[in-house]
Amino acid sequence: MAKLKRDERLCPFCAETIKAAAIRCRYCQADLPPVEPEPKVEAGPSEPDEPVEADVLSRPAAPAGDTSRLHGTQPATDEESPAPPPPPPPATTTDESVPPLASRRLTAVLAALAILAAAGVGAAWWQAEHSSAISAPDGTLVGDAPRSEAIVAGADLTQRALSYDYRNLANDMEVAEARMTPSFRKEYKATMAAVRANTLKNKIVLQADVVSSSIIMATERKAQLLVFINQTTSAQATKAQQLDRNSLIITLVRGKGDWMLSDLTALG
Amino acid sequence: MTRALNVVLGLIVVVLVVWLGAFAVRGSLAAPGLTPAEELSEDLSDIRQGARAEAVAFLTLDYRRMDEVTARVLAGATGPFKKQYASSVKTLQQAAVSQDSLAKGYVKEIGVGTFDRDSATVFVSAGSKVKNKGTKGKVEDRTWRIRFNMTKVDDRWLVSQLEFVG
């Protein structure tokens, strides 16, 4: 008689060589208690396997006195049960009951999960590669359209803040203030209050022409721009005119709506 | 056999799920290599670095070592600007030597206008501390507004056009 292989055992009822994992003998059709795979696998306390016991004992087909033979192969099942075999998975109604880790069903589930997760990773990767590239992960604004928008807003708001005409001062200030943050508006008002008397007296017209506007740094919420302006100051009272070529750093912030001017500093 | 397969599959699932989690938490950083947005962001910082180096080189003069000074400018130049500068090197060297010219260029701020993967428009607010026979030994601080057109050549951003902004 051939030696038993690792995955084989003898049927306790008919003594034929059967698969160790079998729960029904292929020769005598007797129901078999599942074999404990390795003693260490299920070391934790678990329910006594009464269902299995009951099943075996209540089988009318089981010949009398077979419990002793059962004991021979399965001492642990009956008596102390220190590590009873795990109850067969409810779904395993085929003729094989196997330890969970070796179950074909688990293979199928894992394969399905792997395919699903791979699809998810693939989709996320594809999205990362084909995103509209508005901003980099560090927040840097890189998209063409939003950058242009900030550049144009920077030019527009600088021009508004640095141009005024003594004949239209209130209106010019209103236009400028409309797109300033509250704190910068305060600063602007204070400055304008200080120059107001002189502006009216000397009939001053200030015209700021933006020569260039470019981005020092920008995220979707905050932008710093380098703005070159040529500012002409004409005092109509004295016919004097002056041209200043300035470099400015302006700061824009944005909530949900438009960019607002929050700071303006002249570079020396 | 099945057991080994299950263990391997289980590991694959764990790795994929962790990776998926990384996408959820860190966004496109979880993608291997650089995404287009990351590449553009890298370009931006390379553009600024190249512009700064070239502006400083261009505004720096030292009549005692003009070869070194002009070589540095040419190293950051390409296209029309390189041609133009190369053709004026001799005149520049003679002028610097005859005037005992010393100038130390510096950059106040750099702004990038439009840019793509190969070209960029850059504005530089710069200055130079100049001393020569004309300044009578005094150091004069001059400010400049410069516009660069930059071109990417072999992964380096070089200045292809330079003009002073009036």
HADDOCK unambig.tbl for C-alpha pairs under 7 A between the chains (distance, minus, plus):
assign (segid A and resid 101 and name CA) (segid B and resid 3 and name CA) 5.44 0.50 0.50
assign (segid A and resid 101 and name CA) (segid B and resid 6 and name CA) 6.68 0.50 0.50
assign (segid A and resid 102 and name CA) (segid B and resid 2 and name CA) 5.06 0.50 0.50
assign (segid A and resid 102 and name CA) (segid B and resid 3 and name CA) 3.99 0.50 0.50
assign (segid A and resid 102 and name CA) (segid B and resid 6 and name CA) 6.83 0.50 0.50
assign (segid A and resid 103 and name CA) (segid B and resid 2 and name CA) 6.87 0.50 0.50
assign (segid A and resid 104 and name CA) (segid B and resid 2 and name CA) 6.69 0.50 0.50
assign (segid A and resid 106 and name CA) (segid B and resid 6 and name CA) 6.99 0.50 0.50
assign (segid A and resid 107 and name CA) (segid B and resid 6 and name CA) 5.33 0.50 0.50
assign (segid A and resid 110 and name CA) (segid B and resid 9 and name CA) 5.89 0.50 0.50
assign (segid A and resid 110 and name CA) (segid B and resid 10 and name CA) 6.18 0.50 0.50
assign (segid A and resid 111 and name CA) (segid B and resid 9 and name CA) 6.41 0.50 0.50
assign (segid A and resid 113 and name CA) (segid B and resid 13 and name CA) 6.42 0.50 0.50
assign (segid A and resid 114 and name CA) (segid B and resid 12 and name CA) 6.48 0.50 0.50
assign (segid A and resid 114 and name CA) (segid B and resid 13 and name CA) 4.80 0.50 0.50
assign (segid A and resid 117 and name CA) (segid B and resid 13 and name CA) 6.77 0.50 0.50
assign (segid A and resid 117 and name CA) (segid B and resid 16 and name CA) 5.65 0.50 0.50
assign (segid A and resid 117 and name CA) (segid B and resid 17 and name CA) 6.04 0.50 0.50
assign (segid A and resid 118 and name CA) (segid B and resid 16 and name CA) 6.23 0.50 0.50
assign (segid A and resid 120 and name CA) (segid B and resid 20 and name CA) 6.76 0.50 0.50
assign (segid A and resid 121 and name CA) (segid B and resid 16 and name CA) 6.94 0.50 0.50
assign (segid A and resid 121 and name CA) (segid B and resid 19 and name CA) 6.93 0.50 0.50
assign (segid A and resid 121 and name CA) (segid B and resid 20 and name CA) 5.42 0.50 0.50
assign (segid A and resid 124 and name CA) (segid B and resid 23 and name CA) 6.65 0.50 0.50
assign (segid A and resid 125 and name CA) (segid B and resid 31 and name CA) 5.60 0.50 0.50
assign (segid A and resid 128 and name CA) (segid B and resid 28 and name CA) 4.82 0.50 0.50
assign (segid A and resid 128 and name CA) (segid B and resid 31 and name CA) 6.76 0.50 0.50
assign (segid A and resid 128 and name CA) (segid B and resid 35 and name CA) 6.28 0.50 0.50
assign (segid A and resid 129 and name CA) (segid B and resid 35 and name CA) 5.14 0.50 0.50
assign (segid A and resid 129 and name CA) (segid B and resid 36 and name CA) 6.40 0.50 0.50
assign (segid A and resid 133 and name CA) (segid B and resid 36 and name CA) 6.34 0.50 0.50
assign (segid A and resid 133 and name CA) (segid B and resid 37 and name CA) 4.57 0.50 0.50
assign (segid A and resid 134 and name CA) (segid B and resid 37 and name CA) 6.99 0.50 0.50
assign (segid A and resid 135 and name CA) (segid B and resid 37 and name CA) 6.17 0.50 0.50
assign (segid A and resid 136 and name CA) (segid B and resid 37 and name CA) 4.82 0.50 0.50
assign (segid A and resid 136 and name CA) (segid B and resid 38 and name CA) 5.17 0.50 0.50
assign (segid A and resid 136 and name CA) (segid B and resid 41 and name CA) 6.16 0.50 0.50
assign (segid A and resid 137 and name CA) (segid B and resid 28 and name CA) 6.93 0.50 0.50
assign (segid A and resid 137 and name CA) (segid B and resid 29 and name CA) 6.62 0.50 0.50
assign (segid A and resid 137 and name CA) (segid B and resid 38 and name CA) 6.97 0.50 0.50
assign (segid A and resid 140 and name CA) (segid B and resid 41 and name CA) 6.51 0.50 0.50
assign (segid A and resid 142 and name CA) (segid B and resid 37 and name CA) 6.47 0.50 0.50
assign (segid A and resid 142 and name CA) (segid B and resid 40 and name CA) 6.17 0.50 0.50
assign (segid A and resid 142 and name CA) (segid B and resid 41 and name CA) 6.27 0.50 0.50
assign (segid A and resid 213 and name CA) (segid B and resid 113 and name CA) 6.99 0.50 0.50
assign (segid A and resid 214 and name CA) (segid B and resid 111 and name CA) 4.63 0.50 0.50
assign (segid A and resid 214 and name CA) (segid B and resid 112 and name CA) 5.00 0.50 0.50
assign (segid A and resid 214 and name CA) (segid B and resid 113 and name CA) 4.46 0.50 0.50
assign (segid A and resid 214 and name CA) (segid B and resid 123 and name CA) 6.78 0.50 0.50
assign (segid A and resid 215 and name CA) (segid B and resid 111 and name CA) 4.55 0.50 0.50
assign (segid A and resid 215 and name CA) (segid B and resid 112 and name CA) 4.97 0.50 0.50
assign (segid A and resid 215 and name CA) (segid B and resid 113 and name CA) 6.13 0.50 0.50
assign (segid A and resid 216 and name CA) (segid B and resid 110 and name CA) 6.00 0.50 0.50
assign (segid A and resid 216 and name CA) (segid B and resid 111 and name CA) 4.41 0.50 0.50
assign (segid A and resid 216 and name CA) (segid B and resid 112 and name CA) 6.44 0.50 0.50
assign (segid A and resid 225 and name CA) (segid B and resid 111 and name CA) 6.57 0.50 0.50
assign (segid A and resid 226 and name CA) (segid B and resid 110 and name CA) 6.95 0.50 0.50
assign (segid A and resid 226 and name CA) (segid B and resid 111 and name CA) 5.39 0.50 0.50
assign (segid A and resid 247 and name CA) (segid B and resid 125 and name CA) 6.74 0.50 0.50
